[in-house]
Amino acid sequence: MTREELEKKLSEREIPVTEGMLDQLEQYLSMIVSTNAVMNLTAITEEGAIREKHFYDSLLLYPYVKDAKTLIDVGTGAGFPGIPLQIVLPDCHVILMDATKKKCDFLRRVITELGCRNAEVLHGRAEELAHRGLRAEVVTARAVSELRILAELCVPLCKMKGRFIAMKGPMGHEELASAQKALQTVGARLKEETEEILPSGDTRVNLVFEKYKPTPKEYPRRYAEIKKKPL
Ligand code: SAH
């Protein structure tokens, strides 16, 4: 996907981007490519694939995020979906969270060079930060873990009535079926389930949940326990 193709696809989806925002995405793209040469940032390294599988894919969340004032992207890695969303929603306070320090160092460079004044990089683990009172209106996660585990990591970080958005592959529907108990326990219910086929043919299942009741204080548990006995 070229810059022009990305622009066209976004306009077809009524996702508003200015030329300045596309410039920022291109600047981010060249930082990903040059940093990938010296550290393992993302498996997708080709420019066209980065625009489609990282930028366009991330921006498909726009309709669910556009009114939010705060967002936490759990396990953001090289910044997905958090950075593209921050670029198109500069007024939203985006917290880019990751457990890996070198990814956080890269993200700090990105937000400085792109001039993202509302972005914040948080090095840490979701299950620990949740107990320190960190909350946002929207919590996103792509390619972090299976939904049963992800719900316990992410829903506690949502404000009441807030949203948790899990970006899943084709197995998303099955994961949803086996996460019913976990979702109920942490207080989330499904609002929307969408399936997208990206131009390359990849399937993206986005699951949008609402937090309808407070998460009991004992959640999230420690990671070893979550993994050993998922809800
Ligand atoms: N969301 C990105 C990165 C996915 S890789 C993308 O889709 O491209 C998963 C990332 O989640 C890794 O960078 C890892 O460090 C981070 N991670 C895994 N478990 C985590 C946790 N409990 N809290 C915070 N980050 C976590």
Boltz pocket constraint, residues with backbone or C-beta under 6 A from the ligand:
constraints:
  - pocket:
      binder: B
      contacts: [[A, 42], [A, 74], [A, 75], [A, 76], [A, 77], [A, 78], [A, 79], [A, 80], [A, 81], [A, 97], [A, 98], [A, 99], [A, 100], [A, 103], [A, 124], [A, 125], [A, 126], [A, 127], [A, 141], [A, 142], [A, 143], [A, 144], [A, 153]]
      max_distance: 6.0
